Amino acid sequence: MFGGFVPAPRIRIRIRLSPASATARARRTPAGRHPAAARSPRCPRRSVPAITGRTLGAGTDVVLIVTGRVDRLGSTRRKETVNSVVPAARAARPAWRDVPESTRASVQARLTAPVVQALGQAGGFTPGAASRLLLADGRRVFVKALPVDHPMADAYRAEARVSAQLPVEAPAPRLLFTVEREWTALVFEDVDGREPSLRPGSPDLAAVLAAVGGLARGLTPCPLSSVPAVLDDLGPLLQGWSALRAAPPENLDPWAHTHLDSLVAMESAWHPWAEGDTLLHNDLRPDNMIRRLDGRIIVVDWARPARGAAWLDVAGLVPALLMAGHEPRHAERLVIARPSLAGVPAWAVTGFAAALAGYWERGRRLPEPAGAAGLRRFQARAAVAALAWFRHRMRLS
């Protein structure tokens, strides 16, 4: 949980230069782009990197790497905003063609139309396939799948159970069906959009905060009886400082090392205020959200829901805001005034900040899980952000 940033996929385009173009020397334009590329109607001006300082000969193979969001018809759309402060996660995802034939056949049979195009979705921390499928009848769906015996298969099944029971008005993609045939596959309605930006001044901020507030209202009382209490789920995980105090690493942040006893004492302070009757997503981050073309925010990846106090989901956005470039005081101004935090003691919020920082600080030191390249790098950044949040709150107390 508490994963990372999903980057825009990259498309490699190989071009062989003709003799007529071989003598063209690439030069940088004021916009930083090759002039020939800028004139191409098929190549977005801002998507083509400059090629400088070389004369290209006839027969030269040039590979352009275009970064953008790929729609299901094979075109590219430039990603409007990227939280570049957060390092990109690069899970080694299999393509749709790598999913066993039996699984693909079962999915296609349920869809009742052939798959004519499959576009893999890059990024994230799970090594399963993630593909947007275009069907022969024009419908589009999103499929995520991984082997039935994979350690994360149970998380996929949990996500399927939760998604199937979410209220229809919840801002979440509708689960169409699941398949268990060599691989576990979840088939959702496709959501066209992009990851929202949390950068300071982003027009997406208001929509994200409104969506999170809407979750708290729409999912209280908790519509699911089978989810665990948040304290049972997160309580044992968010004890990172206690684990680190037993054997403090040499490269621990100096401030954290000096105040380790205080961090240990505070990381459980949120426990008395965790109880509640709201269905929590438990992992709200920008890469678990999609901003639709109409501006509405859709929340995805309901793999680890819990029942608890609504303020936990809201407060958990603060580290993401810091990683997007906000100062702690600005992030708190956006979040702490939300209705779900009314009446929550300041020390409980401070304790939650300590708990998140300890979780990430300990997690970043563990071995990188197979197929989740970038997870520990993200956790290192998240630990810095959460610790900065904790220190800010301690200065205010």
N, C-alpha and C positions, 0 to 999 in steps of 0.2 A: 504494500500500500504506500501512499504518499510518494507516488512515482515521479514522473518528469515530463519534459517538453516533447511534443510531437513535431518533428520538423516537416517542412514542405518536401515532398518527394523530388528527386532529381531525375531528369530525363537526359540520356546520352544520345546525341545526334551525330552520326558520322557523315562527314562531307568530303568528297574527293574533288580537289580544285581542278578546273580546266586550265589549259594553257593560257587562255585569254585572261584569266584572273590570277595567274601565277605571279605576275610582276607587281601586283598590288601590294604595296607596303602598308601594313596595318598601322594606324596612328590613332591616338586618343582624341576624341572630340570633346568639346566643353562638357558634354553630359557624361563623358567617360565611357563611350560606346563606339564600336567600330562603325564608320559611316555607312558602309554597305549594309550591315545588319540593321541599322536604324531605318533604312528605306524599305526593308522587306515587310510586306503587309502580313506575312504569316508568322513573323517573329517579333514578339512584343519587345519594344525598344529597351525597356528596363530589364529584360530577362537575358540579354546577350552580353557576356563579359567582353571587355576590351582585350585585344591582342596587340601587344606592343613590342617594338624593337626587333621585328623579324621580317625577312622577306621569304615568302612561302613559294616553293617551287611547284611546277606542275606535277600532279599525281600525289601531292601531299594529302594525307588523311588528317583532317581536323575534327576533333571531337568537341562539340559544344555541350556544356552541361547546363541545362536550363532548370532553374529552380522555380517551381510554381505549384499550384494545386491542380491536379489532373481531374477533369470531369469524366463521366463515363463514356463520352463520345470520342475521347482521345485528344481533346484540345487541352491547352494549358491556361490557367488563370493565375495571375500573380497574387501571391499572398499579400494582403493589405498591410498586416502588421505582424511583427515577430518579436517575442520577448527575448531579445538576443542576449540578455544578461544570463539566461538559463542555458546551460549547455545542451546540445541536441542529444536525445537518446536515439540509439540505433540498434533496436532489437533485430536479430537475424531472423526475419520472418520468411516462412515458405510462401511460394506463390500458390494461386488457386490450382494450377496444374500439378503441384506437388502433393495436394490432398489426395488420399487414396481414391481410386476409381469408384469403389463401392459407396464411399461417402458422397462423392460428387454426383453419382447417379441417383442416390436417394434424395439429395437436395433438389436436383433437377426434376425428379418425378413429382415431388410435392409442389414445385413451382408450376408444373404443367406447361412449361415453355422452355425451349433450348436456351442455354447461355451463349450469347454471341460475343461477349467481351467481358474480361475480368481484369480489373485494375487493382493491384496490390496497394495497400496503405502502409506507408513507412512509419517508423518511430514507435515509441512506447517501450514497455519493459517486459511484455510477455512474448514468448517466441512462437505463438500460434499464427496461423494464416489470418489475414484480415483483408478482405477483398470486397470491392463494390462490383456487382454483377449487373450487366445490361442484358435483358432477355429479348428474345426475338419479337415478342409482342409489345415491346417498348417499356415494360415495367423495369424498375430498378430496385435492387435489394442490397443489403450489406450482410456479409457472412464472416463470422469469426469461428475458427476451428483449430483444434489441436488433438493429439492422440488421446484415446480414452483412458490410458494408463499414465498420462503425464501428471506430475505432481500438482499442476495447476488446473487439472480437469475438474476437480470438485468446485473450484472457484467459478468456472464457467457454468457448471450446473446450478450453483447458487444464484448466479446472475440470471439464469433462465427462469428459475422459480420466482425470483423477485420481480423480474420484468413482466412475467405473465400475470402478476397480481397487482401491479401498480394501477391506481385509478386512471381512467382514460384522460382525465384533465391534467395529469402530471406531465411536466415538461420533459418527457423521456421518449425515446423511439419505441414504437410498438413491436413487440416480439411476434413474429409470424408463426414460427415453429422451431423445433429442435430435431436433430438427427443424432443417433448413437450407432454408428456403423464403422468400426475401426477408429474413427475419429469422432469426437464430440463437436457438433456444429450448431451454432446459434444463427438463425436467419431473422434479421430485423428489416423493418421498412427502412429505406434509404433516406438519409437527411442531407439535403444539399446545403452547404454552407462552409464556414471556416472556423478555425479556432479563434475565440475572442482574445483581444489584447487587453492586458491589465496595466499597460504603461500609463504614467501620469498624463492626464489630458485626453486619454482615449475615450471616444464616444461609446465604447463597449462597456465601460465601467458601470454606468447606471443600469444597463440591461442585465449585467451579471448580478449585481446586488439585488435588483428587483426579482430576478429569477430565484436566487437563494432565499429571499424572503417569501416568495411564493411557494417554494418547497415546504418551508416551515408551516405555512398556513394550510396548504393542501394536504399535507401528510401528517396532520395532527387531528384526531388521534391516529396512532399508528395503524395503518390498514392491514398489516401482516402480523400474524400471531407467532410465526415460526422463527423470527429473527432474534438474535441474542441481545441481551442488554449491553449497552455500549461499555459499561465498566467491566463486564465479564470479557468482552472482546478486546478492548484496548488497554485495560488496566495492567495486565501482565506485560504487554509490549512496551508501554511508555514508562519504563523503569531503567532507561539507559544510563542515567548518571549513577544510579546505585551499582550497576554492573561495572562502570568505568572506575568508580572509586575503589573497587576491590583490587584493581591493577591499573593505575593511571598510566596511560600511554605517554611516552616522552614528548611527543609532538602535540599534546593537548594544548588548546588555546590557553595562554598564560592567565588571562582573567578567569577562565573557567576553572583552571587548576587551583588558583588561589581561593575561589569561592565554591569549590566542589561540595563542601558540606551544606552550604545554603541551597545549591541546586538540588541535591538529594532531598533535602527537607521540603523543598517546594514542589517537586515533580508529582506529588500525590495530592496537592492542595485542591485540585479540581474535582476529586472524587466525590465529596459530599454534594456537589452541584451537578452531577452527571445524570441523575435519574430524571426521566421524563417520558412522555408518550408520543414523541415524534419519530417518524421513520427517518433516520439519518442516512445520507449517502455514504458518509464516512471517508470520502476521498475526493473532496471537491478541489479541483485544480483546473487551470485553463484548458489543458489537453484532455480533460474529461467533459468538455463542453463544446458545443457547436453553435455558432451564431448563424441562424438561418438568414436567407436573403431578405425576409420581412423584418429582421431585427430581433426576433424571438430567440432566447437562449434555450437550447436543448441539452439536458444533462445525460451523459452516457456512462457506460461501465459501472453498473450497479452490482459489483462483484462482492462487496463486503459491507452490506447494510447493517444497521443496528438500531435498536430502540433506545432513545435517550433524550436529553435536553437539547432543544433546537439551537441553543447558542453555540454548541460545539462545532457544528458545521459552519456557522458564520465566522466564528473566531479563527477557525482553521484556514481562512483565506488570507490572514495577515502575512504569513511568510511568503505566499505567492505574490502578494502585492509588493513586498520588499524586494523579491527577486526580479520583479518587473521594473524596479527603479524608484519606488516610493521611499520616502523617509519614514521612519517608524511613526512619528507624530501624524503624518498625513494618512498613513494606512489606518491608524487607529481612528482618525476622524471619520473615515469612510465606513468603518466596520462597527466600532464600539457603540455608536449611537443607534444601531439597528434595534428594533423592538424586542427581538428575542434575547438581547443581553440586558434588558431592563431588569433591575433587581439582582443581577448576578454580582456577587462581591468582587471587588477589584483583585483581591488576593487569589480568588479562584481562577480568574483569567490569567493572572501572572503565573500561577502554577501550571496552567495548561501550556503556556509559552515555554516554561522550563521543561515540561514533559516532551513536547515536540522536539525541542533542541536536543535533548538527551537521546531520544529515539534515533534521530538522524546522525548525531555524532557517533553513536555506537554502530549504527548500521553501515556507515560509510567505510568502516574499518574491516568489514567482513569481506570474504572473497566475492568476486563478481559472479553472480549466477549465470549459468550457461544460457546464452541467447538473450541476455539483458545488458548488453554493452551500454555503458553510460549511466547505469543506475547509481553506482557508488559516487560517480562524479556529481550527479545531481544531488545526492544526499549530502555531500560535502557542502555544496552551495546552500542547500536548505538549512543545514545545521548552523551555518554562519548567520543566515537571515533570522532564524528563530532565536538564536542567542542574542542577536542585536535587539530583537523585540523584547526579550526578557530583561536585558540591561536597561532599555528605555523605561520599562515599567518599574523597575527597581529604583531608578532615579526619581520617578514621580511619587513613589511611596514614602 
